[in-house]
Amino acid sequence: MKTITIHELHEETDQWVRQAAQFGEILVTDSGKSVAKLVPLNESPKRSSFKDWQPSPEFAAIMHRPVGGTDSTQIISEDRDRA
C-alpha cells in the first residue's frame, strides 16, 4: 500500500484520489502516524444485509414481549354483536 504525508495529499489531492481509484488504497500519515486512508469506491467495505442482521441482547430481550391492549378477536366479536 502506498503511503503519503498529509502535506502531499493537501498539495496534490486530485492526483492522489485518482491514483487510489486506479491502483488501490493509499495511507495518509501526519507526523509519522496514520490518520486516514484513501480507498477506491469499488473496494468499499462490505455492508451486511438484512438477512445477516442479529438483534442486540437488549433488543432481543424485549422483542417477544406481548403487546398490551385489547385482543382484536374480542373487538371484532363485539362489533358483530352490535350489528
A tleap script that builds the chain and sets N, CA, C and O, in Angstrom:
source leaprc.protein.ff14SB
mol = sequence {
  NMET LYS THR ILE THR ILE HIE GLU LEU HIE
  GLU GLU THR ASP GLN TRP VAL ARG GLN ALA
  ALA GLN PHE GLY GLU ILE LEU VAL THR ASP
  SER GLY LYS SER VAL ALA LYS LEU VAL PRO
  LEU ASN GLU SER PRO LYS ARG SER SER PHE
  LYS ASP TRP GLN PRO SER PRO GLU PHE ALA
  ALA ILE MET HIE ARG PRO VAL GLY GLY THR
  ASP SER THR GLN ILE ILE SER GLU ASP ARG
  ASP ARG CALA
}
set mol.1.N position { 0.846 -1.164 0.000 }
set mol.1.CA position { 0.000 0.000 0.000 }
set mol.1.C position { 0.900 1.239 0.000 }
set mol.1.O position { 1.868 1.327 0.756 }
set mol.2.N position { 0.558 2.171 -0.853 }
set mol.2.CA position { 1.297 3.435 -0.953 }
set mol.2.C position { 1.022 4.282 0.286 }
set mol.2.O position { -0.107 4.314 0.776 }
set mol.3.N position { 2.043 4.967 0.794 }
set mol.3.CA position { 1.901 5.859 1.942 }
set mol.3.C position { 2.349 7.258 1.548 }
set mol.3.O position { 3.407 7.435 0.943 }
set mol.4.N position { 1.531 8.254 1.897 }
set mol.4.CA position { 1.864 9.653 1.626 }
set mol.4.C position { 1.631 10.467 2.896 }
set mol.4.O position { 0.946 10.028 3.820 }
set mol.5.N position { 2.218 11.661 2.918 }
set mol.5.CA position { 2.000 12.541 4.069 }
set mol.5.C position { 0.755 13.392 3.828 }
set mol.5.O position { 0.293 13.537 2.696 }
set mol.6.N position { 0.230 13.940 4.897 }
set mol.6.CA position { -0.938 14.804 4.774 }
set mol.6.C position { -0.597 16.048 3.947 }
set mol.6.O position { -1.456 16.591 3.253 }
set mol.7.N position { 0.655 16.493 4.023 }
set mol.7.CA position { 1.102 17.636 3.218 }
set mol.7.C position { 1.049 17.283 1.729 }
set mol.7.O position { 0.582 18.080 0.916 }
set mol.8.N position { 1.526 16.091 1.376 }
set mol.8.CA position { 1.466 15.652 -0.029 }
set mol.8.C position { 0.019 15.575 -0.505 }
set mol.8.O position { -0.292 15.970 -1.628 }
set mol.9.N position { -0.851 15.072 0.341 }
set mol.9.CA position { -2.269 14.986 -0.021 }
set mol.9.C position { -2.848 16.375 -0.245 }
set mol.9.O position { -3.598 16.592 -1.197 }
set mol.10.N position { -2.506 17.308 0.622 }
set mol.10.CA position { -3.004 18.680 0.503 }
set mol.10.C position { -2.521 19.332 -0.794 }
set mol.10.O position { -3.289 20.015 -1.471 }
set mol.11.N position { -1.262 19.123 -1.136 }
set mol.11.CA position { -0.677 19.760 -2.319 }
set mol.11.C position { -1.235 19.199 -3.628 }
set mol.11.O position { -1.432 19.954 -4.580 }
set mol.12.N position { -1.492 17.901 -3.695 }
set mol.12.CA position { -1.920 17.275 -4.957 }
set mol.12.C position { -3.063 16.293 -4.724 }
set mol.12.O position { -2.965 15.117 -5.076 }
set mol.13.N position { -4.139 16.783 -4.131 }
set mol.13.CA position { -5.276 15.924 -3.786 }
set mol.13.C position { -5.817 15.182 -5.001 }
set mol.13.O position { -6.048 13.974 -4.943 }
set mol.14.N position { -6.020 15.901 -6.101 }
set mol.14.CA position { -6.601 15.269 -7.288 }
set mol.14.C position { -5.760 14.094 -7.777 }
set mol.14.O position { -6.301 13.056 -8.157 }
set mol.15.N position { -4.434 14.256 -7.766 }
set mol.15.CA position { -3.540 13.183 -8.213 }
set mol.15.C position { -3.686 11.953 -7.323 }
set mol.15.O position { -3.784 10.833 -7.824 }
set mol.16.N position { -3.702 12.156 -6.003 }
set mol.16.CA position { -3.759 11.022 -5.081 }
set mol.16.C position { -5.117 10.327 -5.112 }
set mol.16.O position { -5.198 9.106 -4.980 }
set mol.17.N position { -6.174 11.102 -5.285 }
set mol.17.CA position { -7.505 10.488 -5.382 }
set mol.17.C position { -7.588 9.628 -6.639 }
set mol.17.O position { -8.120 8.518 -6.599 }
set mol.18.N position { -7.067 10.133 -7.748 }
set mol.18.CA position { -7.079 9.344 -8.992 }
set mol.18.C position { -6.216 8.082 -8.864 }
set mol.18.O position { -6.583 7.016 -9.358 }
set mol.19.N position { -5.075 8.217 -8.198 }
set mol.19.CA position { -4.220 7.039 -8.012 }
set mol.19.C position { -4.903 5.993 -7.138 }
set mol.19.O position { -4.810 4.795 -7.408 }
set mol.20.N position { -5.581 6.442 -6.101 }
set mol.20.CA position { -6.302 5.495 -5.246 }
set mol.20.C position { -7.395 4.798 -6.039 }
set mol.20.O position { -7.593 3.591 -5.897 }
set mol.21.N position { -8.108 5.552 -6.874 }
set mol.21.CA position { -9.171 4.962 -7.683 }
set mol.21.C position { -8.617 3.934 -8.663 }
set mol.21.O position { -9.254 2.912 -8.916 }
set mol.22.N position { -7.439 4.199 -9.215 }
set mol.22.CA position { -6.866 3.309 -10.220 }
set mol.22.C position { -6.066 2.153 -9.625 }
set mol.22.O position { -6.156 1.026 -10.112 }
set mol.23.N position { -5.290 2.420 -8.583 }
set mol.23.CA position { -4.344 1.417 -8.096 }
set mol.23.C position { -4.656 0.834 -6.724 }
set mol.23.O position { -4.059 -0.170 -6.337 }
set mol.24.N position { -5.568 1.434 -5.988 }
set mol.24.CA position { -5.909 0.887 -4.678 }
set mol.24.C position { -5.621 1.847 -3.535 }
set mol.24.O position { -5.367 3.033 -3.745 }
set mol.25.N position { -5.664 1.320 -2.344 }
set mol.25.CA position { -5.588 2.115 -1.123 }
set mol.25.C position { -4.293 2.913 -0.995 }
set mol.25.O position { -3.215 2.474 -1.399 }
set mol.26.N position { -4.447 4.111 -0.412 }
set mol.26.CA position { -3.299 4.958 -0.094 }
set mol.26.C position { -3.445 5.386 1.355 }
set mol.26.O position { -4.479 5.923 1.753 }
set mol.27.N position { -2.409 5.147 2.137 }
set mol.27.CA position { -2.402 5.515 3.545 }
set mol.27.C position { -1.867 6.935 3.693 }
set mol.27.O position { -0.857 7.290 3.084 }
set mol.28.N position { -2.545 7.746 4.503 }
set mol.28.CA position { -2.133 9.129 4.734 }
set mol.28.C position { -1.604 9.240 6.159 }
set mol.28.O position { -2.250 8.795 7.108 }
set mol.29.N position { -0.415 9.840 6.300 }
set mol.29.CA position { 0.188 9.987 7.628 }
set mol.29.C position { 0.369 11.461 7.976 }
set mol.29.O position { 0.474 12.315 7.096 }
set mol.30.N position { 0.404 11.737 9.271 }
set mol.30.CA position { 0.686 13.074 9.786 }
set mol.30.C position { 1.691 12.907 10.918 }
set mol.30.O position { 1.394 12.273 11.931 }
set mol.31.N position { 2.860 13.467 10.748 }
set mol.31.CA position { 3.953 13.329 11.725 }
set mol.31.C position { 4.258 11.861 12.011 }
set mol.31.O position { 4.527 11.482 13.150 }
set mol.32.N position { 4.213 11.039 10.955 }
set mol.32.CA position { 4.549 9.628 11.087 }
set mol.32.C position { 3.427 8.728 11.575 }
set mol.32.O position { 3.600 7.510 11.633 }
set mol.33.N position { 2.282 9.297 11.927 }
set mol.33.CA position { 1.149 8.492 12.404 }
set mol.33.C position { 0.085 8.391 11.318 }
set mol.33.O position { -0.220 9.375 10.644 }
set mol.34.N position { -0.474 7.205 11.152 }
set mol.34.CA position { -1.553 7.009 10.183 }
set mol.34.C position { -2.785 7.781 10.640 }
set mol.34.O position { -3.220 7.659 11.785 }
set mol.35.N position { -3.346 8.587 9.719 }
set mol.35.CA position { -4.519 9.388 10.072 }
set mol.35.C position { -5.708 9.150 9.146 }
set mol.35.O position { -6.844 9.451 9.513 }
set mol.36.N position { -5.465 8.615 7.955 }
set mol.36.CA position { -6.564 8.405 7.009 }
set mol.36.C position { -6.132 7.397 5.956 }
set mol.36.O position { -4.959 7.045 5.835 }
set mol.37.N position { -7.122 6.948 5.202 }
set mol.37.CA position { -6.848 6.015 4.115 }
set mol.37.C position { -7.747 6.391 2.942 }
set mol.37.O position { -8.958 6.534 3.108 }
set mol.38.N position { -7.165 6.549 1.767 }
set mol.38.CA position { -7.945 6.754 0.549 }
set mol.38.C position { -8.261 5.375 -0.010 }
set mol.38.O position { -7.365 4.563 -0.241 }
set mol.39.N position { -9.551 5.122 -0.223 }
set mol.39.CA position { -9.987 3.802 -0.668 }
set mol.39.C position { -10.865 3.962 -1.900 }
set mol.39.O position { -11.792 4.772 -1.881 }
set mol.40.N position { -10.603 3.215 -2.972 }
set mol.40.CA position { -11.466 3.297 -4.145 }
set mol.40.C position { -12.882 2.828 -3.809 }
set mol.40.O position { -13.065 1.958 -2.957 }
set mol.41.N position { -13.865 3.396 -4.467 }
set mol.41.CA position { -15.249 3.011 -4.205 }
set mol.41.C position { -15.507 1.543 -4.477 }
set mol.41.O position { -16.300 0.922 -3.768 }
set mol.42.N position { -14.864 0.971 -5.481 }
set mol.42.CA position { -15.098 -0.438 -5.781 }
set mol.42.C position { -14.520 -1.361 -4.719 }
set mol.42.O position { -14.769 -2.566 -4.755 }
set mol.43.N position { -13.754 -0.823 -3.775 }
set mol.43.CA position { -13.212 -1.615 -2.680 }
set mol.43.C position { -13.798 -1.175 -1.342 }
set mol.43.O position { -13.192 -1.386 -0.292 }
set mol.44.N position { -14.977 -0.564 -1.388 }
set mol.44.CA position { -15.580 -0.096 -0.143 }
set mol.44.C position { -15.932 -1.291 0.738 }
set mol.44.O position { -16.182 -2.385 0.232 }
set mol.45.N position { -15.954 -1.088 2.039 }
set mol.45.CA position { -16.262 -2.193 2.950 }
set mol.45.C position { -17.631 -2.790 2.666 }
set mol.45.O position { -18.585 -2.072 2.365 }
set mol.46.N position { -17.717 -4.108 2.763 }
set mol.46.CA position { -18.984 -4.796 2.527 }
set mol.46.C position { -19.949 -4.472 3.660 }
set mol.46.O position { -19.609 -4.574 4.839 }
set mol.47.N position { -21.144 -4.084 3.278 }
set mol.47.CA position { -22.168 -3.822 4.284 }
set mol.47.C position { -22.993 -5.080 4.459 }
set mol.47.O position { -23.306 -5.777 3.493 }
set mol.48.N position { -23.331 -5.354 5.672 }
set mol.48.CA position { -24.104 -6.562 5.925 }
set mol.48.C position { -25.531 -6.381 5.426 }
set mol.48.O position { -26.066 -5.273 5.437 }
set mol.49.N position { -26.128 -7.452 5.000 }
set mol.49.CA position { -27.502 -7.405 4.524 }
set mol.49.C position { -28.453 -7.703 5.674 }
set mol.49.O position { -28.037 -8.149 6.743 }
set mol.50.N position { -29.723 -7.452 5.439 }
set mol.50.CA position { -30.724 -7.644 6.485 }
set mol.50.C position { -30.757 -9.095 6.952 }
set mol.50.O position { -30.963 -9.357 8.137 }
set mol.51.N position { -30.556 -10.040 6.035 }
set mol.51.CA position { -30.620 -11.453 6.429 }
set mol.51.C position { -29.515 -11.824 7.413 }
set mol.51.O position { -29.649 -12.800 8.152 }
set mol.52.N position { -28.418 -11.052 7.433 }
set mol.52.CA position { -27.317 -11.315 8.360 }
set mol.52.C position { -27.473 -10.576 9.686 }
set mol.52.O position { -26.646 -10.727 10.585 }
set mol.53.N position { -28.535 -9.776 9.806 }
set mol.53.CA position { -28.735 -8.944 10.988 }
set mol.53.C position { -28.995 -9.793 12.221 }
set mol.53.O position { -29.742 -10.770 12.172 }
set mol.54.N position { -28.380 -9.414 13.310 }
set mol.54.CA position { -28.605 -10.065 14.595 }
set mol.54.C position { -29.011 -8.993 15.594 }
set mol.54.O position { -28.344 -7.963 15.691 }
set mol.55.N position { -30.094 -9.211 16.339 }
set mol.55.CA position { -30.514 -8.188 17.301 }
set mol.55.C position { -29.527 -8.088 18.460 }
set mol.55.O position { -28.870 -9.063 18.826 }
set mol.56.N position { -29.439 -6.898 19.021 }
set mol.56.CA position { -28.600 -6.726 20.208 }
set mol.56.C position { -29.255 -7.473 21.363 }
set mol.56.O position { -30.460 -7.721 21.317 }
set mol.57.N position { -28.507 -7.837 22.386 }
set mol.57.CA position { -29.102 -8.546 23.528 }
set mol.57.C position { -30.252 -7.764 24.164 }
set mol.57.O position { -31.242 -8.351 24.601 }
set mol.58.N position { -30.116 -6.438 24.211 }
set mol.58.CA position { -31.175 -5.622 24.797 }
set mol.58.C position { -32.455 -5.712 23.973 }
set mol.58.O position { -33.547 -5.855 24.523 }
set mol.59.N position { -32.313 -5.627 22.643 }
set mol.59.CA position { -33.483 -5.696 21.774 }
set mol.59.C position { -34.098 -7.093 21.809 }
set mol.59.O position { -35.320 -7.229 21.850 }
set mol.60.N position { -33.270 -8.121 21.794 }
set mol.60.CA position { -33.774 -9.497 21.828 }
set mol.60.C position { -34.583 -9.746 23.096 }
set mol.60.O position { -35.553 -10.504 23.072 }
set mol.61.N position { -34.191 -9.114 24.203 }
set mol.61.CA position { -34.897 -9.315 25.469 }
set mol.61.C position { -36.324 -8.778 25.424 }
set mol.61.O position { -37.209 -9.312 26.094 }
set mol.62.N position { -36.554 -7.723 24.636 }
set mol.62.CA position { -37.910 -7.153 24.585 }
set mol.62.C position { -38.665 -7.521 23.311 }
set mol.62.O position { -39.847 -7.203 23.184 }
set mol.63.N position { -38.011 -8.175 22.383 }
set mol.63.CA position { -38.599 -8.444 21.076 }
set mol.63.C position { -39.862 -9.297 21.153 }
set mol.63.O position { -40.793 -9.075 20.380 }
set mol.64.N position { -39.917 -10.249 22.047 }
set mol.64.CA position { -41.049 -11.174 22.091 }
set mol.64.C position { -42.006 -10.897 23.242 }
set mol.64.O position { -42.825 -11.746 23.592 }
set mol.65.N position { -41.903 -9.724 23.821 }
set mol.65.CA position { -42.839 -9.364 24.878 }
set mol.65.C position { -44.223 -9.167 24.279 }
set mol.65.O position { -44.356 -8.629 23.180 }
set mol.66.N position { -45.246 -9.596 24.989 }
set mol.66.CA position { -46.595 -9.357 24.477 }
set mol.66.C position { -46.907 -7.864 24.494 }
set mol.66.O position { -46.484 -7.129 25.386 }
set mol.67.N position { -47.645 -7.450 23.501 }
set mol.67.CA position { -48.031 -6.052 23.391 }
set mol.67.C position { -49.338 -5.862 24.144 }
set mol.67.O position { -50.259 -6.666 24.001 }
set mol.68.N position { -49.424 -4.831 24.926 }
set mol.68.CA position { -50.644 -4.566 25.682 }
set mol.68.C position { -51.789 -4.157 24.767 }
set mol.68.O position { -51.583 -3.899 23.581 }
set mol.69.N position { -52.980 -4.100 25.316 }
set mol.69.CA position { -54.135 -3.692 24.529 }
set mol.69.C position { -55.167 -4.797 24.467 }
set mol.69.O position { -55.024 -5.841 25.103 }
set mol.70.N position { -56.201 -4.552 23.697 }
set mol.70.CA position { -57.305 -5.496 23.572 }
set mol.70.C position { -57.064 -6.442 22.413 }
set mol.70.O position { -56.535 -6.047 21.374 }
set mol.71.N position { -57.456 -7.691 22.597 }
set mol.71.CA position { -57.338 -8.699 21.554 }
set mol.71.C position { -58.269 -8.332 20.402 }
set mol.71.O position { -59.430 -7.995 20.637 }
set mol.72.N position { -57.792 -8.390 19.180 }
set mol.72.CA position { -58.601 -7.989 18.025 }
set mol.72.C position { -59.827 -8.875 17.835 }
set mol.72.O position { -60.854 -8.395 17.355 }
set mol.73.N position { -59.749 -10.153 18.199 }
set mol.73.CA position { -60.933 -11.018 18.046 }
set mol.73.C position { -62.059 -10.552 18.956 }
set mol.73.O position { -63.232 -10.644 18.596 }
set mol.74.N position { -61.706 -10.060 20.118 }
set mol.74.CA position { -62.731 -9.548 21.032 }
set mol.74.C position { -63.400 -8.311 20.434 }
set mol.74.O position { -64.622 -8.181 20.496 }
set mol.75.N position { -62.630 -7.421 19.868 }
set mol.75.CA position { -63.186 -6.208 19.260 }
set mol.75.C position { -64.087 -6.566 18.091 }
set mol.75.O position { -65.170 -5.997 17.957 }
set mol.76.N position { -63.669 -7.489 17.246 }
set mol.76.CA position { -64.476 -7.896 16.088 }
set mol.76.C position { -65.768 -8.555 16.544 }
set mol.76.O position { -66.831 -8.270 15.993 }
set mol.77.N position { -65.695 -9.425 17.534 }
set mol.77.CA position { -66.905 -10.090 18.051 }
set mol.77.C position { -67.891 -9.075 18.600 }
set mol.77.O position { -69.087 -9.170 18.325 }
set mol.78.N position { -67.419 -8.107 19.368 }
set mol.78.CA position { -68.300 -7.078 19.907 }
set mol.78.C position { -68.926 -6.256 18.791 }
set mol.78.O position { -70.100 -5.895 18.872 }
set mol.79.N position { -68.159 -5.958 17.758 }
set mol.79.CA position { -68.679 -5.186 16.633 }
set mol.79.C position { -69.755 -5.970 15.896 }
set mol.79.O position { -70.758 -5.387 15.485 }
set mol.80.N position { -69.575 -7.269 15.718 }
set mol.80.CA position { -70.575 -8.107 15.044 }
set mol.80.C position { -71.838 -8.229 15.883 }
set mol.80.O position { -72.944 -8.256 15.342 }
set mol.81.N position { -71.680 -8.303 17.208 }
set mol.81.CA position { -72.844 -8.416 18.089 }
set mol.81.C position { -73.717 -7.174 18.008 }
set mol.81.O position { -74.933 -7.270 18.177 }
set mol.82.N position { -73.136 -6.022 17.758 }
set mol.82.CA position { -73.897 -4.776 17.665 }
set mol.82.C position { -74.686 -4.693 16.370 }
set mol.82.O position { -75.664 -3.949 16.305 }
set mol.83.N position { -74.308 -5.412 15.363 }
set mol.83.CA position { -74.969 -5.311 14.051 }
set mol.83.C position { -76.272 -6.061 13.985 }
set mol.83.O position { -76.931 -6.063 12.946 }
savepdb mol mol.pdb
quit
